[in-house]
Amino acid sequence: MKPLRALIIEDEPLAATRLAGLLQKQPMPVEVVGTAESVAEAEALLRNPGTAPDVLLLDIHLADGLSFELFERLEIRCPVIFTTAYDKYALRAFKVNSIDYLLKPIAPEELTAALQKLVQRREAAAPAPPAFDAALLAQVLAQARQPAREYKSRFVVRVGEHLKAVPVEDIAYFASLEKATLLHTHEGRRLVVDYTLEQLEALLDPREFFRLNRAYLARATAIRDIIHYTNSRLQTVLQPAPPDNETVLVSREKVSTFKEWLDR
């Protein structure tokens, strides 16, 4: 089988090296014809006939801008596999034009599935994908260029007759107790907040906090240990310990997502 020629566009050297290693371990032969860390470097490689790829593995944020800018400068006809740590750029809309998109950290089996899809299309002599829709590209570019979202930095709580501002950095986790939501600090204080866990999920940085189950929303640094509870369940050990040393399990349907969150 003729090797697939892959071009890696990734501004994090470790991520690029890991991706190149995953490509070398694929069941089908893959040749990495080049790597680039910036839009400018990627444009130069794509304009060079000697590095014409069969597939483009494309990150979103590059050293000098967004990789979407390449589609404004060039007519890219080769299949594209988007690689990104952010599931917020309407990438599903690009599946019309691309082979796939993979969320970091990239799972080897997902990369294999995306490349097999490409091989199957090539063996079937399917036509090259159409150029990206200009209106769709403009919409995604505008969305991607929006300022980074700001999350809550503090919560105002009542302590007796006083109001106290608690910085998010001081919070270990939130717990739902009957009809109340309690904020637990790293120092072991428990304070009532006027939010539901559903509301808190939208207000807190998802890179720092994870909804473990219906009753707990925890910061990564508060999870001191993770134990296999059953074949499909995980138990977390929180610090400070929950009241009455309650067992805090990760919901069965969240286990896979939880592992990905920990590995970012």
C-alpha positions as CSV (number, residue, x, y, z in Angstrom):
1,M,0.0,0.0,0.0
2,K,1.3,3.4,-0.9
3,P,2.0,5.4,2.3
4,L,-0.3,8.2,3.3
5,R,1.5,11.5,3.2
6,A,0.6,13.4,6.3
7,L,1.3,17.1,7.1
8,I,1.2,18.0,10.8
9,I,0.3,21.6,11.7
10,E,0.7,22.0,15.5
11,D,2.3,24.7,17.6
12,E,3.1,22.6,20.6
13,P,6.3,20.6,20.0
14,L,5.4,17.8,22.4
15,A,2.0,17.4,20.9
16,A,3.5,17.3,17.4
17,T,6.0,14.7,18.4
18,R,3.3,12.6,20.1
19,L,1.1,12.8,17.0
20,A,4.0,11.8,14.7
21,G,4.6,8.8,17.0
22,L,1.0,7.8,16.8
23,L,1.1,8.0,13.0
24,Q,4.1,5.7,12.9
25,K,2.2,3.1,14.9
26,Q,-0.8,3.0,12.5
27,P,-1.7,-0.3,10.8
28,M,-1.5,1.5,7.5
29,P,1.8,3.0,6.4
30,V,2.0,6.8,7.0
31,E,4.8,9.2,6.0
32,V,5.0,12.5,7.8
33,V,6.1,14.9,5.0
34,G,6.5,18.0,7.3
35,T,5.5,19.8,10.4
36,A,4.7,23.5,11.0
37,E,4.1,25.6,14.1
38,S,2.6,28.7,12.5
39,V,0.1,29.8,9.8
40,A,3.1,31.2,7.8
41,E,5.1,27.9,8.0
42,A,2.0,25.9,7.1
43,E,1.2,28.1,4.1
44,A,4.8,27.7,2.8
45,L,4.6,23.9,3.1
46,L,1.2,23.7,1.4
47,R,2.5,25.8,-1.5
48,N,5.5,23.5,-2.0
49,P,4.6,20.7,-4.4
50,G,7.2,18.5,-2.8
51,T,5.3,18.4,0.5
52,A,1.8,18.0,-1.0
53,P,0.0,15.9,1.6
54,D,-2.7,13.2,1.3
55,V,-4.1,14.4,4.7
56,L,-3.7,17.5,6.8
57,L,-3.7,17.2,10.6
58,L,-4.6,20.7,11.6
59,D,-4.6,22.3,15.1
60,I,-6.8,25.4,15.6
61,H,-4.5,27.8,17.6
62,L,-1.1,28.2,16.0
63,A,1.9,30.4,17.0
64,D,0.9,33.3,14.8
65,G,-2.9,33.0,14.6
66,L,-5.7,30.6,13.8
67,S,-5.2,27.8,11.3
68,F,-8.6,28.7,9.7
69,E,-6.7,31.6,8.0
70,L,-5.1,29.0,5.7
71,F,-8.5,28.5,4.0
72,E,-8.6,32.2,3.3
73,R,-5.2,32.2,1.7
74,L,-5.2,28.8,-0.1
75,E,-7.6,26.4,-1.9
76,I,-7.0,23.3,0.2
77,R,-8.3,20.2,-1.5
78,C,-6.7,17.5,0.6
79,P,-8.7,15.9,3.4
80,V,-8.4,17.5,6.8
81,I,-8.4,16.1,10.3
82,F,-8.8,18.8,12.8
83,T,-7.0,18.3,16.1
84,T,-8.0,20.6,19.0
85,A,-8.3,20.7,22.8
86,Y,-11.4,22.9,22.5
87,D,-14.8,21.6,21.5
88,K,-16.2,25.0,20.7
89,Y,-15.5,25.9,17.1
90,A,-18.5,24.3,15.4
91,L,-16.2,21.6,14.1
92,R,-19.1,19.3,13.4
93,A,-20.1,21.6,10.6
94,F,-16.7,21.1,9.0
95,K,-17.3,17.3,8.7
96,V,-18.9,18.0,5.4
97,N,-15.5,19.1,4.1
98,S,-13.1,17.2,6.3
99,I,-12.5,13.6,7.2
100,D,-12.9,14.1,11.0
101,Y,-12.0,16.1,14.0
102,L,-10.2,14.8,17.1
103,L,-10.2,16.2,20.6
104,K,-6.9,16.3,22.5
105,P,-5.5,14.2,24.0
106,I,-5.9,12.2,20.8
107,A,-6.8,8.6,21.4
108,P,-4.8,6.2,19.1
109,E,-8.0,4.3,18.2
110,E,-9.8,7.5,17.1
111,L,-6.8,8.5,14.9
112,T,-6.8,5.0,13.4
113,A,-10.6,5.3,12.6
114,A,-10.1,8.7,11.0
115,L,-7.3,7.5,8.8
116,Q,-9.1,4.3,7.8
117,K,-12.0,6.5,6.7
118,L,-9.6,8.4,4.5
119,V,-8.1,5.2,3.1
120,Q,-11.5,3.8,2.3
121,R,-12.5,6.9,0.4
122,R,-9.2,6.9,-1.5
123,E,-9.6,3.2,-2.5
124,A,-13.2,4.0,-3.6
125,A,-11.7,6.8,-5.8
126,A,-14.1,9.3,-4.2
127,P,-13.8,12.8,-5.5
128,A,-11.8,15.4,-3.5
129,P,-13.7,17.3,-0.9
130,P,-15.2,20.6,-2.0
131,A,-13.6,23.9,-1.0
132,F,-14.8,25.1,2.4
133,D,-18.0,27.1,2.2
134,A,-17.0,30.8,2.5
135,A,-20.0,31.8,4.6
136,L,-19.4,28.9,7.0
137,L,-15.7,29.7,7.3
138,A,-16.5,33.4,8.0
139,Q,-18.9,32.3,10.8
140,V,-16.4,30.0,12.4
141,L,-13.6,32.5,12.2
142,A,-15.7,35.1,13.9
143,Q,-16.6,32.7,16.6
144,A,-13.0,31.6,17.1
145,R,-11.7,35.2,17.3
146,Q,-14.1,36.2,20.1
147,P,-12.4,37.1,23.4
148,A,-11.8,34.2,25.7
149,R,-14.8,33.7,28.0
150,E,-14.4,35.0,31.6
151,Y,-15.5,32.7,34.4
152,K,-16.5,33.7,37.9
153,S,-13.5,34.7,40.1
154,R,-15.3,34.9,43.4
155,F,-18.6,34.1,45.2
156,V,-20.3,36.4,47.7
157,V,-21.7,34.4,50.7
158,R,-23.4,35.3,53.9
159,V,-21.5,34.6,57.1
160,G,-23.8,35.5,60.0
161,E,-24.7,39.1,59.5
162,H,-21.8,39.7,57.2
163,L,-21.1,39.2,53.5
164,K,-17.8,37.5,52.5
165,A,-16.2,37.2,49.1
166,V,-14.7,33.8,48.6
167,P,-12.1,33.6,45.7
168,V,-12.6,30.7,43.4
169,E,-9.0,29.6,44.2
170,D,-10.1,28.9,47.8
171,I,-12.9,26.5,46.7
172,A,-12.3,22.8,46.8
173,Y,-15.8,21.7,45.7
174,F,-19.5,22.3,45.7
175,A,-22.0,19.9,47.1
176,S,-25.8,19.7,46.8
177,L,-27.5,19.0,50.1
178,E,-31.3,18.6,49.9
179,K,-32.4,22.0,48.5
180,A,-29.2,23.9,49.3
181,T,-25.8,24.1,47.6
182,L,-22.7,24.2,49.8
183,L,-19.4,25.7,49.0
184,H,-16.5,23.8,50.6
185,T,-13.2,25.6,51.0
186,H,-9.8,24.0,51.1
187,E,-9.7,25.0,54.8
188,G,-12.8,22.9,55.5
189,R,-15.4,25.7,55.8
190,R,-18.9,25.1,54.4
191,L,-20.9,28.0,53.1
192,V,-24.3,28.3,51.4
193,V,-24.3,29.7,47.9
194,D,-27.4,30.9,45.9
195,Y,-26.7,28.7,42.9
196,T,-27.6,25.2,41.7
197,L,-24.9,22.9,40.5
198,E,-26.2,23.3,37.0
199,Q,-25.8,27.0,37.2
200,L,-22.3,26.6,38.7
201,E,-21.2,24.4,35.8
202,A,-21.8,27.3,33.4
203,L,-20.1,29.8,35.7
204,L,-16.9,27.9,36.5
205,D,-13.9,27.2,34.2
206,P,-14.4,23.6,33.0
207,R,-10.7,23.0,32.9
208,E,-10.6,23.4,36.7
209,F,-14.0,22.0,37.8
210,F,-15.8,18.8,36.9
211,R,-19.3,17.6,37.7
212,L,-18.6,14.2,39.3
213,N,-22.3,13.3,39.8
214,R,-25.6,14.8,40.6
215,A,-24.4,16.1,44.0
216,Y,-20.7,17.1,43.6
217,L,-18.8,19.5,41.4
218,A,-15.1,19.4,42.3
219,R,-11.9,21.2,41.5
220,A,-9.1,19.1,40.2
221,T,-6.7,19.9,43.0
222,A,-9.3,18.7,45.6
223,I,-9.3,15.2,44.1
224,R,-6.6,13.5,46.1
225,D,-7.1,9.9,45.0
226,I,-9.2,7.9,42.5
227,I,-10.1,4.3,43.2
228,H,-11.7,1.6,41.0
229,Y,-15.0,1.1,42.7
230,T,-16.4,-1.4,40.2
231,N,-15.6,-2.3,36.6
232,S,-17.5,0.7,35.4
233,R,-17.4,3.1,38.4
234,L,-14.7,5.3,40.0
235,Q,-14.6,6.6,43.5
236,T,-12.9,9.9,44.3
237,V,-11.3,10.9,47.5
238,L,-11.8,14.6,48.1
239,Q,-9.9,16.9,50.4
240,P,-11.3,18.1,52.7
241,A,-13.4,15.0,53.3
242,P,-17.2,15.3,52.7
243,P,-19.4,15.3,55.7
244,D,-19.7,11.9,57.4
245,N,-17.0,10.7,54.9
246,E,-19.6,10.3,52.2
247,T,-18.5,8.1,49.3
248,V,-18.3,10.3,46.2
249,L,-18.5,8.3,43.0
250,V,-18.2,9.4,39.4
251,S,-21.4,8.8,37.6
252,R,-21.2,5.8,35.3
253,E,-22.0,7.9,32.2
254,K,-19.3,10.4,33.1
255,V,-16.4,8.0,33.7
256,S,-14.9,8.3,30.1
257,T,-15.3,12.1,30.0
258,F,-13.8,12.3,33.5
259,K,-10.7,10.4,32.4
260,E,-10.2,12.7,29.4
261,W,-10.6,15.7,31.7
262,L,-7.9,14.4,34.0
263,D,-5.5,13.8,31.1
264,R,-5.7,17.3,29.6
